[in-house]
Amino acid sequence: MRLFLLALALFSFNVHAVDPATLSKEKISKLGLYIEAKDIPAFLEKHGKNKVLFLDLRTPEELLFVGVPDGIDGSVPFGIMHYDKWDEKKSTYVRNPNPDFLSQFELRAMDKGSEKSSPILFICRSGDRSALGADFLARHGYTNVWSVVDGFEGDTAKDGPNKGKRTVNGWKNIGLPWSYKLDKDKVHFTK
């Protein structure tokens, strides 16, 4: 029986373990708390869904056109799109940091009753913005901010017929529940 309990404890500990050495530098956060999308249901069960603040950091446009994970507490965009500025190098519109990110986050945290040591999950498209968001909150005293390293859409395939497409891992690709239907009380639209 002791061996079974030890094995169960080790399994529970490793459910959320992600080796930072396997992550690109853009996905590394100072807090070093990483989770894969596949492990979120177990994380929420272990910590209690009502105690974990689960936020999507993508832009409102991404939520609208790509979809939203079921079970999020809300969205707080880490970046804002500027449709009057074009980035030639990236062949896309410029996305700048959201200057109101902290205040918008703190409103969500207050609504949830979260404290600076409460578990917080950040998800974005593929793990870069969630790491930046975790770093930002760490500078403001938050200590338990987890970055979903594969995000909502996952990583891009390196080869094969889907090379360059976001078909590897991620909330949507592994079949976790999501929807195109937005909840106006959960989605934050910037002005």
Backbone torsions as a table, in degrees:
resi	resn	phi	psi	omega
1	MET	NA	-41.7	179.0
2	ARG	-60.5	-41.9	179.4
3	LEU	-61.8	-41.6	177.6
4	PHE	-61.5	-45.4	180.0
5	LEU	-64.9	-38.4	177.0
6	LEU	-64.0	-45.0	178.8
7	ALA	-62.0	-41.7	178.4
8	LEU	-63.5	-42.6	178.4
9	ALA	-62.9	-43.5	179.1
10	LEU	-64.9	-40.1	178.0
11	PHE	-62.4	-44.8	-179.7
12	SER	-61.5	-38.6	-179.7
13	PHE	-66.9	-40.5	-173.8
14	ASN	-86.0	-7.2	-178.9
15	VAL	-55.7	-36.6	-174.5
16	HIS	-105.1	6.7	-175.9
17	ALA	-76.2	128.2	172.9
18	VAL	-128.2	125.8	-179.6
19	ASP	-73.4	115.7	-179.5
20	PRO	-58.0	-25.8	179.9
21	ALA	-65.3	-18.4	-179.8
22	THR	-89.5	-4.1	-174.9
23	LEU	-98.9	147.7	173.2
24	SER	-70.2	158.9	-176.2
25	LYS	-60.6	-27.7	179.3
26	GLU	-68.5	-19.6	-177.2
27	LYS	-98.7	-0.3	-178.7
28	ILE	-84.7	133.1	176.0
29	SER	-120.0	157.7	-179.3
30	LYS	-64.6	-33.3	179.7
31	LEU	-73.4	-26.2	177.4
32	GLY	69.0	27.8	179.5
33	LEU	-105.4	108.2	-174.3
34	TYR	-124.3	145.3	177.4
35	ILE	-145.2	148.6	174.1
36	GLU	-95.2	152.8	-178.7
37	ALA	-53.0	-40.4	-177.7
38	LYS	-59.6	-23.6	-176.8
39	ASP	-94.6	-3.1	-177.2
40	ILE	-64.1	-45.1	179.1
41	PRO	-55.7	-42.6	179.1
42	ALA	-68.0	-37.1	177.9
43	PHE	-62.4	-45.6	179.9
44	LEU	-64.7	-38.3	178.7
45	GLU	-67.8	-43.2	-177.6
46	LYS	-64.6	-43.9	-175.3
47	HIS	-92.4	-14.7	-177.1
48	GLY	90.7	113.1	-177.3
49	LYS	-52.1	-35.3	-178.0
50	ASN	-76.2	-7.7	179.6
51	LYS	-105.8	-13.2	-178.2
52	VAL	-100.4	129.0	174.2
53	LEU	-91.8	114.5	-175.2
54	PHE	-113.0	109.4	-175.3
55	LEU	-122.4	144.8	175.1
56	ASP	-98.6	127.8	-176.3
57	LEU	-100.0	7.4	-179.3
58	ARG	-75.8	166.5	179.0
59	THR	-70.5	157.3	176.1
60	PRO	-56.4	-35.0	179.1
61	GLU	-62.2	-41.9	179.2
62	GLU	-63.3	-43.4	179.3
63	LEU	-61.3	-43.9	-177.1
64	LEU	-64.9	-44.8	-172.4
65	PHE	-98.5	-18.3	-177.2
66	VAL	-108.5	-29.2	178.5
67	GLY	118.6	169.3	-174.8
68	VAL	-130.9	135.0	176.3
69	PRO	-66.8	138.0	173.1
70	ASP	-65.9	143.0	174.0
71	GLY	94.8	-2.6	178.0
72	ILE	-71.8	153.1	175.8
73	ASP	-85.0	-18.4	178.9
74	GLY	164.3	-174.8	177.6
75	SER	-127.0	146.5	172.8
76	VAL	-141.0	103.1	-176.8
77	PRO	-65.0	129.2	177.3
78	PHE	-78.1	-25.5	178.9
79	GLY	-130.4	159.8	178.9
80	ILE	-124.0	132.2	178.9
81	MET	-77.7	141.0	176.3
82	HIS	-119.0	101.3	-174.6
83	TYR	-77.7	-1.4	176.0
84	ASP	-97.7	1.9	-179.1
85	LYS	-129.6	133.1	-178.1
86	TRP	-113.8	135.4	176.6
87	ASP	-98.8	103.7	-177.7
88	GLU	-60.9	-41.1	-176.9
89	LYS	-63.6	-42.0	-177.8
90	LYS	-94.3	-6.9	-177.5
91	SER	53.4	50.6	178.9
92	THR	-156.7	171.1	174.9
93	TYR	-72.0	154.7	-179.4
94	VAL	-74.3	136.4	173.8
95	ARG	-119.1	118.1	179.3
96	ASN	-104.7	159.3	177.1
97	PRO	-58.4	146.6	176.7
98	ASN	-78.1	112.4	-177.9
99	PRO	-66.6	-16.4	-179.2
100	ASP	-103.9	14.3	-175.2
101	PHE	-55.0	-49.8	-175.9
102	LEU	-61.9	-46.8	-178.4
103	SER	-66.7	-38.2	178.0
104	GLN	-67.3	-40.1	176.0
105	PHE	-61.7	-47.0	-176.3
106	GLU	-63.6	-30.3	174.1
107	LEU	-64.6	-43.8	177.6
108	ARG	-63.7	-42.1	-179.6
109	ALA	-64.2	-40.6	179.1
110	MET	-65.1	-43.7	178.4
111	ASP	-58.7	-36.5	-177.7
112	LYS	-84.0	-18.8	-175.8
113	GLY	82.9	22.8	-178.7
114	SER	-77.3	145.7	174.9
115	GLU	-113.5	176.5	-176.4
116	LYS	-64.9	-19.5	178.0
117	SER	-103.1	0.7	179.8
118	SER	-70.2	149.6	176.8
119	PRO	-68.0	130.8	179.4
120	ILE	-127.6	131.8	175.9
121	LEU	-111.8	128.1	174.6
122	PHE	-113.0	131.2	174.3
123	ILE	-125.0	145.2	175.1
124	CYS	-138.8	-152.8	-179.1
125	ARG	-69.3	-49.9	-173.3
126	SER	-145.1	13.1	173.7
127	GLY	107.5	-9.8	-178.9
128	ASP	-75.6	-52.8	-178.6
129	ARG	-67.8	-31.8	178.4
130	SER	-65.9	-35.3	175.7
131	ALA	-67.7	-42.3	177.7
132	LEU	-63.2	-41.1	178.1
133	GLY	-63.5	-40.8	177.5
134	ALA	-62.7	-43.1	177.5
135	ASP	-62.0	-42.7	-179.9
136	PHE	-59.6	-47.0	-179.7
137	LEU	-68.5	-33.8	177.7
138	ALA	-59.9	-39.2	177.7
139	ARG	-65.4	-17.8	179.7
140	HIS	-107.1	18.1	171.5
141	GLY	92.9	2.9	177.7
142	TYR	-80.7	137.8	-170.8
143	THR	-119.2	-4.5	-172.1
144	ASN	-133.4	49.9	-176.5
145	VAL	-102.2	118.0	-177.1
146	TRP	-100.2	136.3	177.0
147	SER	-102.7	126.0	175.6
148	VAL	-79.9	103.6	-168.0
149	VAL	-68.3	-22.8	179.7
150	ASP	-106.0	-3.5	172.7
151	GLY	59.2	-163.1	-178.2
152	PHE	-78.6	-41.6	-176.1
153	GLU	-97.2	-16.2	178.6
154	GLY	87.1	-175.1	-179.1
155	ASP	-91.9	164.9	179.2
156	THR	-84.9	143.3	176.0
157	ALA	-67.9	136.3	-178.4
158	LYS	-84.2	-22.7	-179.5
159	ASP	-155.5	-177.4	179.4
160	GLY	82.6	-172.0	-175.0
161	PRO	-67.0	-20.3	179.2
162	ASN	-102.7	17.4	-178.9
163	LYS	-51.3	129.2	178.7
164	GLY	86.6	-8.3	179.2
165	LYS	-99.6	149.9	-179.8
166	ARG	-81.4	82.4	-178.1
167	THR	-122.9	2.3	-177.4
168	VAL	-103.4	123.0	177.5
169	ASN	53.1	-159.1	-179.6
170	GLY	86.3	152.5	-176.1
171	TRP	-48.7	-52.7	-173.7
172	LYS	-68.8	-43.1	-175.5
173	ASN	-69.9	-26.4	-178.5
174	ILE	-93.2	1.5	172.8
175	GLY	88.5	18.5	174.2
176	LEU	-71.7	154.5	-174.4
177	PRO	-68.5	136.4	179.1
178	TRP	-153.3	171.3	-177.7
179	SER	-153.0	158.6	169.8
180	TYR	-87.2	-11.9	-177.4
181	LYS	-76.5	122.3	-179.5
182	LEU	-94.4	144.6	173.8
183	ASP	-102.2	113.2	-173.9
184	LYS	-60.1	-22.6	178.4
185	ASP	-80.8	-15.0	-178.5
186	LYS	-105.0	-22.6	-176.2
187	VAL	-96.3	127.5	179.0
188	HIS	-95.9	120.6	177.0
189	PHE	-104.9	125.8	178.7
190	THR	-81.5	157.3	-179.4
191	LYS	-92.0	NA	NA
